[in-house]
Amino acid sequence: MNSPAVDHQQHPPEKNSGGLPHEKRVTTALMLAAGKGTRLRPVTGEIPKCLVDVDGKPLLARTIDALEAHGFNRLIIVTGYRCGLIGDFLERLDTTLEIQTVYNEQYDTTNNIHSLWLAAELIDEPFLLVESDLVFESGALAEMIYPDRIALSRYEPEIHHGTTARITSCGHLKALFLNDSTPNCSDTFKTVNMYSFALDSWKSLRSALQTHIDSENTDSFYELAIRDLLESGAIRLKVADLSALWWDEIDSGDDLMRVRRHLAQAEPQTPSWAPAKTASALHDHAS
């Protein structure tokens, strides 16, 4: 396996987990942010989706705030499209997280299964996997600091699209539906695109990812590998039900407008980030 290019940016960790023993919780997060966000054009014509502004703060800054609030101390970001803008933003960001980036040079021809595989050499501990187009209440991470969790929410067909799931009676993931038709039943859930993995689970997932990469199945979603493990009984994920919390996924212009309407009605917050320039004013200088 070729070694991915890694860029280190280190910051002294200052925040803790709030009392949960370090060895029993997750303190590393991985964000997938390589895609071009074509469904969000023209907003993403010049910037990556993670730097899209929602109510005065980029998505990336919102996620970093939530990670800090829940005691995370390390963040790995897989970049691709307009990666230079992400680097510029991170250089100007005041954060307690140690941040590393991995560049997916094939971002234009691969999907997130390839991005997750690229990060394999950097992660040898339990971690949280989160996608870069999510916006959520900070409390959404409360259960995700424990390993082997999947964040789900009650399926709402009028706004939800993508992977759905069903769960067991004891609250564990039972089935994932990717390209299949969404089950027409009352106990269908939408994946929130946040997962946490224990080290043993991650080792199994890395092996499943490698199988797909070796088969040149790189234009697929990482959920395919998770579903493989689920169906073989090699992984068991407890459900973190976020149905009572607000969250959203920004894939399209309609999604962005819905999120902005919601946040405009919420209590205004003082940004904890202070980059010298706005994302839209930065220029991509990635090589």
N, C-alpha and C positions, 0 to 999 in steps of 0.2 A: 504494500500500500504506500503510495507516495505521501511524503510529509507535507501538510498544508503550510502555507505561509502564515506566520503568527506575528502579531504586533502587540507588544506589551505596554499597558498603561497602568501604573500602580498608584494606589492611594492608601493611606493608612486607615485600616478599619477602626471605627470608633463606636459603632452601635452593636448591641448584643441582642440575643434572642429573647430577652425579657423573662429569663428564668428557666427555659427549657434546656435540659442538659445537651451540650454540644454534640455528643456522640449519638444522640437519639433523634437528631433533626437534620434537615437539609440546609446547607449554607451556600451551596453553589447553584447558580442558575445558568441556563443556556438559552439564548434567544436566536431564532432563525429569522434573518433579515436580508436575505440575498435577492429575493424576487423583485421584478420590475413593477408590480402593481398595475398592470395594464388596464384592469377593470376600473381603476380609479383615475384614469386619465380624464382631463388634462392636469389634474392636481399633481400627479406623480410624473409629469413630463420632465421636470428638472430635479426633483428630489425623491429619495427613497421613501417608501410608505411609512417607515418608522419615524420620519421627521415631519409628517403631516401634522399641522397645528389643529388642536381641538381645544377650544376655549382658552387660548393663550398659552398652551403648553404642548410641545411635541409628544407624540405617543411614547417615544423612547424615554423621555424624561418622566412621564407618568409611571411607567413600569419601574424605572430605577427608584423613584420615590417609594413605591410600594415594596420593593425588595429591601430597601434600607429599613423601612418601618418594621419589617418582619425579621430582621437580624441576619440577612444574607450578607456575605462579605466578598463574594467573588461572582463575576458575570463574564461569560464568554458570548460573543456575538459573532455569528456567521454572516458576513457581509458579501455583497456582490454588486448589484446595480448602485451606481453613484456612491461607492464605498468611501470616496474621499470626503464627501459631505458628512458622513457619519464620524470619520476620524476627526474632522474639524470640530464637530459638535462636542465630541468627548473631550478634546483638549481644553475646551472652554467650560466644561461642566464641573461644578463643585460637588463631589460625591465621596462617600466613604468606601465605595466598592473598589476592589481591584478588578480592572477591566482588561480583557484580552479580546482581540479580534482575529478571526480566521477568514481568509478571502476565498470565496468560491468563484474561481475564474471561469467556470462553466455555467454561471447563473442564467445565461440566456438560453441554454439548451437542456438544463436539468431541473428537477423539482426538489422539494424539501427533503426527500429521502437521501439525496446526495449531500445536501448541506449538513444533515445530522451525522452522516457517515464521516464527513470531513472533520468533525469535532472529536472523533473517537480518541485520538491520540492525546488530547488535552484533558480528558475526564477519566479519572480513576477513583471516583467517589460517588456517593449518592448525589443526585442533582434534580433540579426542577427544569423541565422543558416548557418554554413559553414562546408563543409566536408573536411577531412584532406588530401585528395589526389589531391587537386587543386593547380595549380600554375597560377598566373595571374598578369597582370599589376596592379599596385597600384590603378590606376584610375577606375578599375572595381568596387571599393567600393563607388564611388562618389554618386551614386544614392541609394545605399543600406543602407545609414545612415538614410534614411526615413523609417518609418514603412509600413508594408503591400506591400512589393515589392517581385517580383520573377525575378531572373536574367536569361535571355534567350539569345540565340545566333542562328543565322541562321543555320539550320541543314545541315551538310556536311556528307553524307552517307559514304564517304571513310574513315573518321576518327571518327565519332561520333557513340556512342552506348548507350543503356539505355533509360531512360525516355525522351519522346519528348512532345511537346505541340503545341497548336494552340491558337491564340489570337483573341480578338474582334477587331472591326474596331476602337474602341476608346482606344486601347492599354492596355487592361486588359486580364488576363488569361481566356481562354474560356474552354479548355479541356486539360487533362493530359492523356498520353498514356504510361502505364507501361509495362505490358506483352503483350499488343496488338501490332499488326503490326503497324509500323510507317506509318502515312498517306502519300500517294503518291501525294503530292501537293506542290506547290511552297511556301506556307506560313507556312511551318512546321518549328518549332524551337526546339533546343536542350536545355534541362534544364542544367544550369551551376552548380546546386546543391548549390545555395546560395539563401536564403529566409530571409526576415525581417518580423517581426510580431508585430502589435500593441498588447497591453495587452488584449483587448477584443478578438482579433483573436486567441491569444495564449490560452486563456481560452477555446474557442471553440475547438481548436486543442487538448488541453489536454484531454478534454472529449472524443473526437474521438479516441485518442490514448488509453484511458482507456477501451473503448469498445473493441478494438482489443486485448488488454492485457487480459481482462476478458474472451475473447473467445479463449485464448491461441494461438492467431495468432501472435506469436513473431518472426517468421522467415520470415518477410516481410519487405518491405520498408516503411518508414514514408510517402512517397508520396501517399500511399494508403489512409491514413487518410486525407491528404490534398484534394485528389480527392473526398472523401466522402463529405467533407464540400463544395467543389466547386459545386458539382452536386446538393446539397441541397440548395444552395444559402446562406450558412452560412459564407462564406468568399469571399473576393474580393481583388485580388492582382493585383497591377499595374505592368506592364512589365518594367524592366530595360534592355534595349537592348544592349548587349555587342558585337554585331556583328562586330563593327569597332575596337574592342580592342583585344589584344592577350590574350588568356587563354587556358588552357588545363587541362585534367583530366588524372591522371596516374593510370591506372588499370593493365597494362600489360608491358612486356618488350619492345614491339614495341612503346607503348606510352612514356615510359621513354627515349628511344633513340630519338624519335621525339622532345621531350622537350629539351633534352641536345643539340641536333643539333641547335635548335632555339636559345637557350641561349648562345651557343658558338659563334654565329654570332652577338649577341647583344653587346652593350657597357659594358665592365666589371664593376662590382660594388664592392666597399669595404664593406665587411661584417660588420654589426652592432652588431653581436653577437660574443662572445668570450668564449665558453665553454672550460674547461681545457682539455677535451678529445673529440675526434670525436665520433659520435654515434656508429660507427662500433667497437670502442675499449671499449665501455662500456659493463658491464655485467649485465644481468637482475637479480635483487635480489628481485623481487616481491614475496610476500607471497601468 
